[in-house]
Amino acid sequence: MERKHKHIISSVISGSIAEEMGLEKGDAIISINGNEIEDIFDYQFYSQDEELEVTVLTKDGEECILEIEKDADEDLGIVFDNGLMDNYRSCHNKCIFCFIDQNPPGMRESLYFKDDDSRLSFLQGNYITLTNMSDHDIDRIIRYNLSPINISFHTMNPELRCKMLKNRFAGEALKKVDRFYEAGITMNGQIVLCPGWNDGEELEFSVKELMKYLPVLESVSVVPVGLTKFREGLEPLRVFTPEECGQVIDTIEKYQKIAFEKFGLHFIHASDEFYIVAGREVPEASRYDDYRQIDNGVGKTRLVLDEFEEAFERVKKIPGIYDREKRCVSTITGTLTTDMMNDMAERLMKEFPWLTVNVYTILNDFYGHGITVTGLLVGRDIIAQLKGKDLGSRLYLPENVIRSGDDIFLDDVHIPELEKALQCGVSIVKSSGRDFVYSMIGV
């Protein structure tokens, strides 16, 4: 009989229960205690018991049952081919602001895949629209008490949501939030704000509606739409003006006060880009509620600045720090954070006259100059704009410009290619104020 779900073992951890039971690479897990395993969540839930009956399909095609006694929550020591233990679910929406639709042709295939998989919300922090989620998915989330789930709201106006996501079921999908709220499943949200669509009165309406889910819905970020030069055939959109950014901030800060008075959470947060474009100072750290939305560009600037101050004061106390030999190094930034990076570099150089820090602003010719964040810079633009420049003894790049755990940029340029083209050694450092200080002075 062909099994609907069989999960191939890619390796067995040495000294584990799985090794002791004779499991090998190529064997497959079918069920645990009679429960068919659909994905990683089923596996983790059912394998917590102290007494297990694990149905296995060996690589030779033989089906057998292993009886296992273990401590509660003790891991079996199995590694699967696919960390999710299932295929990734793709997104069927045609959102007017989707960044993936704005990628140029010729990039690696993975950059064109749109996921809308609720399981990745828990595993990787991805935001989902709920349009790809079945009642079965919701039942499992509630049963396993999985939290938090991250939701792309964009608007709480059902009709407008259908238009923005270009999915006639997008408005109805918002009702799924009620089930999570009633079950106490912690949620976080985001709104991609598009001028003339979901801003202004629509934004106020959405914030008021979302506040009804406090405190189970812990935070919502509001981020401006990102527009590349590859929008031919897509919905006409534009960026926010500085004045409009200020209006967005005013709306959000008004409801922050209301939320904080009632729940002790500021709840709704404008991304750093709104503050920078509006020419306003980013809020103090306490306004960011433990930086719950930092991965959405909310509070990163404040965190970097505070980390810089802490590290700056600390390095002043290093013995002999004022008597070092001359040092010249370089780093890069996108246009959005140019002023901040230059200010930090100038303070270091003023304090330590032996240090020269070259901060080079890289224009995003690849995606278009409307993309201003550092994390979307590509290798070819860095090479083209740094060739012939004084890079000193080393070029330091923030880790957000390369793929996690790898040395490749979005345009498939590798770090060794960059080093060869620029004739300069390259180091990748964390995107923090602390690491900026330490790397620049060579601690």
N, C-alpha and C positions, 0 to 999 in steps of 0.2 A: 504493500500500500504506500502510495506517495504521500509523504508527510507535508503538511502545509508549511510548518515552520521547523527547520532544522538548522542548528547554529554550529558552524564548523569551528573546531578548536584550532587556533593558530599556534599556540604554545602552552606548555604546562610549567608552572613555576616550580623550581627545584625545592624539594623538601615539603611540598604542599600536600594537602589531602588528596587532590586530584592525582598527583604522582603516585602516592601510596596506593590509590585505588586502581592504578594501571592505565589511567587515561592517557592518550597520546595525541599528538598533532594529527589532524585529519579526522578524528572522531567527532561526532556531533551530539549536542544535547537536545533532547526532544521535549522532555517534561520533567517537572519536579513535584513529587507527591501527587501525581495525577493531573497537575495543572500544566497545560501546554504553554510553552514559553514563546511569547510573541516578540519581546524585545528586552533590552537591558533592564527595564523597570520591573517586568515580571521576574526576571532572573534574580535581581537583587532582593526583591520582596520575598519570594518563595525560598530562596537559599538561606534565609536568616534562621530558619528553624533548627533545632538541635538534632532532630531525627529526620533524615531525608531518604526518599526513594527516587533516585535519578535514573530516568530512562535514557539510554545512550544508544546511538546507532554508530557502530564501529566503522572505521574506514574500510573494513572488509565486507560491510553490508549486513553484519549481524546485530540484531537488536537485543539489548540486555538491560537488566535493572540492577543498579548498584545501591546497596543499603549503607547509609553513612550516619554515624553518630559523631557529633562535634559540639563545640561550645557555641552558644548563641552568638550570631553575627560573625563567627569565624569564617574567613574567606576560603573558598574551595581551591583557589590558586589556578584558575582557568583564564586564559587570554583568548579572545575571539578575533576572527578576521576583521570584523566590523565592530567598532566600539559601541555603536547603537544597537547592534544585533538585528538590524533590519535596514531596508532601503530608506534613503532620505526622501521626504515628501517635498515635492516642488510646489511653488506658488502658482496659482491659477489667476491671480489678480493682474490687472494692467494699470497699476497705480500711476497717476499722472506725474508723480515726482520720483518714480523708481530710478535709483542711480544705476542699477545694472542695465537698464534700457538705454542709458547714456554712455555706455562703454563703446570705444571704437572697435572696429573689426580687427581680427588678427591676434587677439590676446589669448592666453591659455584658457582652455575650455571651462575650468572651474570658476572663472570670474564671470561667466554668463549664467551660472546656476542660481536660480532664485529658490531659497528654501522658505517654507512656511510650516515647519514641523514643530509641533508643540513640545516634543521631547527635547529638542535642542534648546528650548527656552530654559529648561532645568539644567541641562548638561553644559551649555556654553553661554547662557545668558542672552540668547537671541530673542528678538521681539517678533511676535506673531500677530496676525490680523484676526484670528479665530475663524476665518472663512473656510479653513481647511480642516476643521476640527469636528469630529463626529460626537454623538452622544456617548458612544463607547469610550472615546478618548477622555471625555469629561468624567465619566463614571470612574475610570481608572485613576485619574488624578486625585479625585476626592477620596477614593478608597485607600490609595497609598499615601494620602496626605502630602502630596508633592508641593513644595513651595520654595521660592516664589515663582510665579509665572509672570512673564513680561509681555505686555500687550501693546500693539500698535493701534491706538485709538484713532488718532488724526482728527476726528470730529465725533461728537455725540449726536449729531443730526443724522438720523438714519438715511434720509433721502440724499443728503449731501455726501454721506459716506459711500453710497452706491455709485455716485458720479465720480468721486475722487479715486476710488479703487477699481472703477469700471467693472463692478461685480454686482449683479442685482440682488445677491443674498448678503451683501456686506452690512446693510443696516440691520437686518434680522439677526446677524451674528452677534451683535452687541448684547442680546438677551442672555448669552452664555455667561456674561460677567456676573449676572445675578446669582447664578448657581455657585460660582466661585465665592462670591461674597457671603452667601448663606452658609456655605461650608467652612468659612474662615480660611480659605486659601489665600495666602499673602500675594498681593499683586503689585507690580510697578507698571507704569505706562509711559508712552511717548506720543507726541504730536509733531508731525512734520508740517510746519506752517508754510502755506503758500499765499502770497499776496493776492487779495481779491477772491479768495476761495474760503478758507477756514479761519481767517484772522478777524479782527474787529469784533462785531457783535457775535459772530459765530464762535470765536474763541471764548468770549465771556460765557456764552451758553454752555459750551463744552466743559469749561472749568467748573461751573455751578453743578452740572450734572455729575461730573466725576467726583466732586466733593461729597456726594451722597454715599460714596463707597468708603470713605474714611472711617476708621483707620486701617481697614483690611487692605485697601488700596493705599500703599504707603507713600508713593511719589509719582509724579508725572513730569517728564521733561518736555520742553517746547523748543524745537530746533528749526532753524530756517532751511528751506529747501536748498539743496545743492544742485547747481546747473552747470553741466559741461557744454562744450561746443558741439557735441554730437546729439543734437535734439531734432534733427530733421524728421518730420512726420509725426512728432510728438506734440502733446498739448502745449500751446504757447504759455510760458511762465516767465516771470522776471524775479530779480532779487529784491530784497527789502532796501528802502532808502534809509539813511541814518535817522531821519525823523520818524519813520515808521517803526524802526527798531526801538526807539525811545517809547513809542506808544505801546508796543508789545510789553516792554519792561514795566511800564506804569500799570498795565492791566494785571500782570502777573504779581507784582509786588503788593497790589491792593488785596488780592485773594490770599497771598501768603500771610498777611496779617490776620485775616479772618480765620484761616486754618490753624495758625499757631495759637490763637486765643482759645479755640475750641478743643484742639487735639494735641497741642504741643509739637506739631510738625509744620514745617513751612510748605510741604506737600508739592506745590507747583513751582517749577524752576525754569527760568530762561537760560538757554545755553550761553556760554561765554561769548560766542560770536555776536549776539545781540548787543551785549555791553560794549564790546570793542568797536563795532561799527557805529554805535550811537555815541561813542566817545565818552562813555561813563565808566567809572571805576567799578570793578567787579566787587560783589558783596564780601563781607567778612566770612570767615570759615564757618561760624556757627549757623549761618543762614542755609548751609548746604545739607543739613541733616545727615551728618556722617558721610557725605559724598556718595549717596546712594545712586546718583545718576552720572557719576563721573565718566563712565564709558560712553555716554552720549554727549560728551563735551560740556558737561555742566560742572563747574567748579575746578576744572583742571588748572586754569590760570591762577586762581587763588591758592591752590595747593602748591603749585610750582613756586610762586612768590614766597609763600611761608616757608617752604623747604629751603629755598635759597637763603633766606635770612638766617635760619637756624644753622645751616652749614657754613655760611659766611662768617658768623661769629665764632664758630668752632675752629675753623682753620686758622683764624688769627692767633690762636693760642698754641699752634704747633711750634715747637722749638726750632729756631733758625728759619722760619718761614719767610722772614723779610730779607734774608741774605742769600737767596738762591741764585743760581746761574740763570742767564736769560733763557726764556722759553717762548716759542711762538707756535700756536696751534690754531685750528679753524673748526668751525661748525656751520650748519645750515639751518635755515628756517623758512617756513612759508610766509607769505605776505601778511597774514593775519596776526602773527606773533612777532613781527619784526621789531616793533618798539620795545616789547618786553625783553627780548633776547639782547638787543643792543644795550638796554639799560643795565642788565645784569653783567654783561661783559665789561662795560665801562666802569662799573663799581669795582670789579675785580682788578682791572688794570690800574685804577687810581690808587687802590690799597696796596697793590704789589707791583711796583714800577718795573720789575724784571719780567713781567708777563705781558705778552701780546696775544689778544684773542681776536681773530678775524671772524665776524659773523656775516655770512653771505646769504642774502635773500634770494631764493630761487623762484622765479616766475614759472607757473605751471603751463608751459606751452603744450604739453601733452593733452591735458583735459580742457585747457582754456583758462584764461586769467581770472575767471569767475570762481575758480576753485582755489581757495586761499590757505587751506590747512596744510600743515607740514606732512601729515600722515598720508596724503595722496600725491606726494612728489614721486617722480620716477627717475630711474637711473640715467636715462639718456639726457634728461633736462639738467640733472646735476653735473654730468660730464660736460655738456655743451657750455654751461654757464660758469664752470669753475676752471676750465682749461686756460692755462696761462696766468691764473691768479696765484698770489702768494698764499700757500696753504700751510707754511711752516713745517714742523716736524711730523705732524699728524692731523688727519681729518676725522672729527668725531661726528657720527651720525646718530640721531635719536632712533631707538628701536622700532618706533611705529612706522618707519618708512619701508621696512622689509617684512616679509611674511614671517609669522611667528614660528620660531624654531628653525628658521632657514636663513639663507643669505641672498635671497632673490627679491628684487623690486617688482612692482606691479607690471612693468613692461618686460619682465624676464631678464633684465640685466642682473648679473651676479656681482657680488662684492669684489672678487678678484679682477673682473673686467674693469670695474671702476678704478681700482688701484692701479692697474696697468695703464689705463687711459690718462689718469691724472698724475702718475708717477709719484704717488704718495700713499703711505700706509693709512688704512682706515680702521677705526674702532667703532663698534656699536655700543651705545650706552643707554641706560634706562631714560625714559622721557620724564625726568624729575628735576626739580631745582637742586636737590642734594647732589645728584650725579653730575649735573652740569658743573657745579663748583669743583667737585673732586676731580673730574676729568680735565677740566681746563687748567687747574694748577698742578696736576700730575701727582695727586696723593695716591 
